[in-house]
């Protein structure tokens, strides 16, 4: 008896067992799809939802590994124990000490994200009696990449539980959610624990602990964990050059800093036809357009240098793409096939508005200068509306052509 027959008999024998969905999920994770087609009318292919999710994870792994190195590098650099890496291949960056600090800080975030998220997925599958859905495979990897490196694990666990249940399961699970679950998790963290998501001491490992020690009277050197966006928003000087911003040698969320690796991931997703190039490019066009408008306002002298908005308004429009999370959000978040627009024209509108609104939030809300995640969540809500009007517009055009031909 072959493996397929044995598996079929096992499932038939235990089809009434509550734990069967959990077994099926574990069996098919790296082995074979749980359901296959046999009729001649179907197109048979090796790819399925799990393989699609795994492809996205492959595009995220370089960002994760770089984030581990950068966490250690920012820690030691802020303490003054190493010199500037001076480029992507700097000897001060790719060291074992940097990696070990990063692994020690980032790996627990990955474990908590997957442990809590998949645990809830398995629980809902067992309760409802359906197969475990694979949508959280990517979400579980995205979550550690969009949070500060020092965020408390219990805080992350609470946010993941909220995001999976409220952002996904209440809508029916994978494919039914109207909001991106990873962004729902980040939004929960921002509104529930704002000091851990918008403070200037949370983006470099050890900065919060040393700040508390200094406040307690200990004689320690000051350490800064401020991001570039935070510096611009507060009118402070920025000590990083453009190449540091591009390669990712700056403080920030774990996976958002290296624009070089994000671009590589974008090309990979476009090549595999998983990520929509229309959404990616239109998001960047929208961001550049809003940046140009703000630059024009500054150059025209319509806003005083003393204004609290001047710092981010005066940022060169193209620089918005290499600071903050706009590029990461455009590639890995806005392109979510479940929550994004589905029509080609709708994708252009959807992406453009994400980029446009992202820079608007970045400038007008100095307390939360990173606006791309809120912009994507907002457009997740309006994506069906955009598609509706695009479809209706196409229908009206065809009806007009029909009337002309039949007249």
C-alpha positions in Angstrom: 0.0 0.0 0.0 1.4 3.4 -1.0 1.8 6.5 1.1 -1.3 8.2 -0.4 -3.5 5.2 0.3 -2.2 4.9 3.9 -2.8 8.6 4.4 -6.3 8.4 2.9 -7.2 5.5 5.1 -5.8 7.2 8.2 -7.9 10.3 7.5 -11.0 8.2 6.8 -10.5 6.4 10.1 -10.0 9.6 12.1 -12.2 12.0 10.1 -14.3 12.7 13.2 -11.3 13.6 15.4 -11.0 17.2 16.4 -7.2 17.1 15.9 -7.3 16.0 12.3 -6.9 19.5 10.8 -3.8 20.0 12.9 -2.3 16.7 11.6 -3.1 17.6 8.0 -1.5 21.0 8.3 1.7 19.5 9.7 1.8 16.8 7.0 1.3 19.1 4.1 3.5 22.0 5.3 6.6 20.8 3.4 5.4 17.6 1.7 2.4 17.8 -0.6 -0.9 19.7 -1.0 -3.7 18.3 1.0 -6.1 18.4 -1.9 -5.3 17.6 -5.6 -7.4 17.7 -8.7 -7.9 14.7 -10.9 -10.4 15.8 -13.6 -9.2 16.7 -17.1 -10.7 20.2 -16.9 -8.3 21.4 -14.3 -4.8 22.8 -14.9 -2.4 20.8 -12.8 0.4 22.7 -11.2 2.9 22.3 -8.4 2.1 25.6 -6.8 -0.6 26.2 -4.2 -1.2 28.6 -1.3 1.6 27.1 0.8 4.1 27.4 -2.0 3.0 31.0 -2.7 3.4 31.9 0.9 6.9 30.2 1.0 8.0 32.2 -2.0 7.1 35.5 -0.2 9.0 34.2 2.9 12.0 33.6 0.7 11.9 37.2 -0.4 11.7 38.3 3.3 14.6 36.1 4.6 17.4 38.5 3.4 15.7 41.4 5.2 15.4 39.3 8.4 19.1 38.2 8.3 20.2 41.8 7.6 18.0 43.0 10.4 19.8 40.7 12.8 23.2 42.1 11.8 21.9 45.7 12.0 20.4 45.2 15.4 23.8 44.2 16.7 25.6 46.9 14.7 23.3 49.7 15.9 23.7 48.5 19.5 27.5 48.5 19.5 27.8 51.6 17.4 25.5 53.6 19.7 27.7 52.4 22.6 30.8 53.7 20.8 32.4 50.2 20.8 32.7 50.0 17.0 33.3 52.5 14.2 31.0 53.3 11.4 30.6 50.4 8.9 31.1 52.9 6.0 29.0 51.0 3.5 27.1 47.8 3.0 30.3 45.7 3.0 31.9 47.4 6.0 34.0 45.2 8.3 32.4 46.7 11.3 29.0 45.4 10.2 29.4 41.8 9.2 30.8 40.5 12.5 29.8 37.6 14.6 29.2 39.8 17.6 26.7 41.8 15.7 24.9 38.7 14.5 24.7 37.1 17.9 23.2 40.2 19.5 20.7 40.4 16.6 19.8 36.7 16.8 19.3 37.0 20.6 16.9 39.9 20.1 15.2 39.1 16.8 14.7 35.3 16.9 12.5 35.5 20.0 10.2 37.9 18.1 9.9 35.4 15.2 9.2 32.5 17.7 6.5 34.5 19.5 4.9 35.7 16.3 4.7 32.2 14.8 3.9 30.4 18.1 1.0 32.6 19.1 -0.3 33.2 15.6 -0.2 29.6 14.4 -1.5 28.4 17.8 -4.6 30.5 17.3 -4.9 29.3 13.7 -4.8 25.7 14.8 -7.3 26.4 17.6 -9.8 27.9 15.3 -9.3 25.1 12.8 -10.0 22.5 15.4 -13.0 24.3 16.8 -14.5 24.9 13.4 -13.5 21.5 12.0 -11.8 22.9 8.8 -8.3 22.7 7.4 -5.6 25.0 8.8 -5.2 28.0 6.6 -1.7 29.0 5.4 -2.2 32.7 5.3 -0.3 33.3 8.6 2.9 31.9 7.2 3.8 35.3 5.7 2.1 37.3 8.4 4.2 35.5 11.0 7.4 36.6 9.2 6.2 40.1 8.5 5.3 40.9 12.1 8.9 40.7 13.6 10.2 42.8 10.7 7.9 45.8 11.4 8.4 46.2 15.1 11.2 47.7 17.2 13.9 45.2 18.2 13.4 45.7 21.9 9.6 45.4 22.1 8.6 43.2 25.1 7.6 39.7 24.0 4.4 39.7 26.0 3.3 42.9 24.3 4.0 41.3 20.9 2.0 38.2 21.9 -1.0 40.2 22.9 -0.9 42.2 19.6 -0.5 39.0 17.5 -3.5 37.4 19.3 -5.6 40.6 18.6 -4.5 40.8 15.0 -5.2 37.2 14.1 -8.6 37.0 15.9 -10.0 40.5 15.1 -8.1 41.2 11.8 -8.7 37.8 10.3 -10.6 35.0 12.0 -13.8 37.1 12.7 -14.1 37.7 8.9 -13.8 34.0 8.1 -10.1 33.4 7.9 -7.6 33.5 5.1 -9.0 35.1 1.9 -12.0 36.7 3.7 -10.2 39.4 5.8 -10.6 43.0 4.7 -7.5 44.2 6.6 -4.0 43.1 6.4 -3.4 41.1 9.6 0.2 42.2 10.0 -0.8 45.8 9.8 -3.6 45.2 12.2 -1.1 43.9 14.6 1.2 46.9 14.2 -1.8 49.3 14.5 -2.8 47.7 17.7 0.7 48.1 19.1 0.8 51.7 18.1 -2.5 52.7 19.7 -2.2 50.4 22.7 1.5 51.0 23.5 2.4 54.2 21.7 5.6 54.9 23.5 7.0 51.6 22.2 6.2 52.4 18.6 6.9 56.1 18.3 9.5 56.9 21.0 13.0 57.9 20.1 14.7 55.3 22.4 13.1 52.1 21.2 14.8 51.4 17.8 18.2 50.4 19.1 18.7 47.5 21.4 19.6 48.6 25.0 18.6 52.2 24.5 15.6 52.0 26.8 17.4 50.2 29.6 20.3 52.6 29.5 17.9 55.6 29.5 16.3 54.2 32.6 19.6 53.7 34.3 20.7 57.3 33.5 17.4 58.5 35.0 18.1 56.5 38.1 21.4 58.4 38.6 23.9 56.0 37.1 26.9 57.6 35.3 26.5 56.3 31.8 27.0 57.8 28.4 23.9 58.8 26.6 22.7 56.5 23.8 20.3 57.5 21.0 17.8 55.2 19.4 16.1 57.9 17.2 15.1 57.1 13.7 15.7 59.5 10.8 12.0 60.3 10.5 11.9 61.1 14.3 14.9 63.4 13.9 13.3 65.3 11.0 10.0 65.5 12.8 11.7 67.0 15.9 13.9 69.3 13.9 17.1 67.5 14.9 20.1 67.1 12.7 20.5 63.8 10.8 23.9 62.1 11.1 23.4 59.5 8.5 24.3 59.9 4.8 22.2 58.8 1.9 24.2 55.6 1.3 23.6 54.6 5.0 19.9 55.1 4.4 20.0 53.0 1.1 22.1 50.1 2.5 20.2 50.1 5.8 22.9 51.1 8.3 20.3 53.1 10.3 18.0 52.6 13.3 14.4 51.4 12.5 12.1 48.5 12.5 14.0 45.1 12.1 13.3 44.6 8.4 12.6 48.0 7.0 16.1 49.6 6.9 17.8 48.0 3.9 16.3 49.5 0.8 18.7 47.6 -1.3 17.4 44.2 -0.1 13.8 45.3 -0.3 14.4 46.2 -4.0 15.9 42.8 -4.5 12.9 41.2 -2.9 10.5 43.3 -5.0 12.2 42.1 -8.2 11.9 38.5 -7.0 8.2 38.9 -6.3 7.6 40.6 -9.6 9.5 37.9 -11.5 7.6 35.1 -9.8 4.3 37.1 -10.5 3.3 37.1 -6.8 3.8 40.8 -6.2 1.9 43.3 -8.3 4.3 45.7 -10.1 1.4 48.1 -10.7 0.8 48.5 -7.0 4.5 48.8 -6.1 5.2 51.4 -8.8 2.0 53.4 -8.3 2.7 53.6 -4.5 6.1 55.0 -5.1 4.7 57.5 -7.7 2.1 58.6 -5.2 4.8 59.1 -2.5 7.0 61.1 -4.9 4.1 63.2 -6.0 3.2 64.2 -2.4 6.8 64.8 -1.6 7.1 67.1 -4.6 4.0 69.1 -3.5 5.5 69.6 0.0 8.9 70.6 -1.6 7.1 73.2 -3.7 5.3 74.6 -0.7 8.6 75.0 1.1 10.4 76.5 -1.9 7.5 79.0 -2.4 8.0 80.3 1.1 4.4 79.5 2.2 5.5 77.9 5.4 7.9 79.3 8.0 11.1 77.5 9.1 9.8 77.6 12.6 6.7 75.5 11.8 6.6 72.0 13.3 5.9 70.7 9.8 8.9 72.3 8.1 11.4 69.5 8.9 9.6 66.7 7.0 8.2 69.1 4.4 11.7 70.2 3.4 13.0 66.6 2.9 13.9 66.1 -0.8 11.0 64.3 -2.4 13.1 61.3 -3.5 14.6 60.9 0.0 11.2 59.8 1.3 11.8 56.5 -0.5 15.0 55.6 1.5 13.8 56.6 4.9 11.1 55.0 7.0 9.0 52.1 5.8 7.4 53.4 2.6 9.4 51.0 0.4 8.9 48.0 2.6 5.2 48.7 2.8 4.8 49.1 -0.9 6.6 45.8 -1.7 5.4 43.5 1.1 2.2 45.0 2.5 0.3 46.9 -0.2 0.6 44.0 -2.6 -1.3 41.6 -0.3 -3.6 39.8 -2.9 -6.5 39.5 -0.4 -6.8 43.1 0.8 -5.6 45.0 -2.3 -7.5 46.0 -5.4 -8.0 43.3 -8.0 -8.6 45.2 -11.2 -5.6 46.6 -13.1 -6.8 50.2 -13.1 -7.9 49.8 -9.5 -4.3 48.7 -8.6 -2.9 51.9 -10.0 -5.4 54.0 -8.1 -5.0 52.0 -4.9 -1.3 52.2 -4.9 -1.1 55.8 -5.8 -3.4 56.8 -2.9 -1.3 54.7 -0.5 1.9 56.5 -1.4 0.1 59.9 -1.4 -1.5 59.5 1.9 1.6 57.9 3.5 3.7 61.1 3.0 0.8 63.3 4.0 0.5 61.4 7.4 4.3 61.4 7.7 4.4 65.2 7.5 1.2 66.3 9.3 1.6 63.9 12.3 5.0 64.5 13.8 4.1 62.2 16.7 3.7 59.3 14.2 5.9 60.2 11.2 5.7 56.7 9.7 2.3 56.8 8.0 2.5 54.0 5.3 1.0 51.3 7.5 -2.1 53.5 8.4 -2.4 54.5 4.8 -2.4 50.8 3.6 -5.0 49.9 6.3 -7.2 52.8 5.1 -6.9 51.8 1.5 -7.6 48.1 2.4 -11.1 49.4 3.4 -11.6 51.3 0.2 -10.1 48.7 -2.2 -13.5 47.0 -2.9 -15.1 50.4 -3.6 -12.3 51.3 -6.0 -12.8 48.0 -7.9 -16.5 48.5 -7.9 -16.3 51.9 -9.7 -13.6 50.6 -12.1 -15.9 47.7 -13.1 -18.9 50.0 -13.4 -16.9 52.4 -15.5 -15.9 49.5 -17.9 -19.5 48.4 -18.1 -20.7 51.9 -19.0 -18.0 52.2 -21.7 -19.1 48.9 -23.3 -22.7 49.9 -23.1 -21.9 53.1 -25.0 -20.0 51.2 -27.6 -22.9 48.8 -28.0 -25.4 51.7 -28.5 -23.1 53.2 -31.1 -22.8 50.0 -33.1 -26.6 49.2 -32.9 -27.7 52.8 -33.7 
